């Protein structure tokens, strides 16, 4: 592994059930739970779904967008949250693309490569869905204060 392979975020508590994640470039996103009955914003599970959809959307947009600008481009990501003998987890993850191109030069090429781009993203390019699908150990430690 090289120094360029390292990715990180810092998650900080802002109030009860609310957190903000900040990356090394200073960008941040808030999320949490609705423990107090108020709006939760994004939950951690929804952020996971967004990460899967966003990662594959970036791959597919790069492949198709060089040929034609889409008139519609959305990615729906769904799954079932369950609790069983293995604990809480998501199953039945499904990524569905809805992409349309206008009748302009390059649009036929973009339409033709769309299925291959989705497959390539799923099979080898999207780091997020590849990590989820293949699995990787996660360690948790407590830093001494």
Secondary structure, 3 states (H helix, E strand, C coil): CCHHHCCCEEEEEEECCEEEEEECCCCEEEEECCCCCCCCCCCHHHHHHHHHHHHHHHHHHHHHHCCCCEEEEEEEEEEEEEEECCEEEEEEEEEEEEEEECCCCCHHHHHHHHHHHHHHHHHHHCHHHHHHHHCCCCCCCCCCC
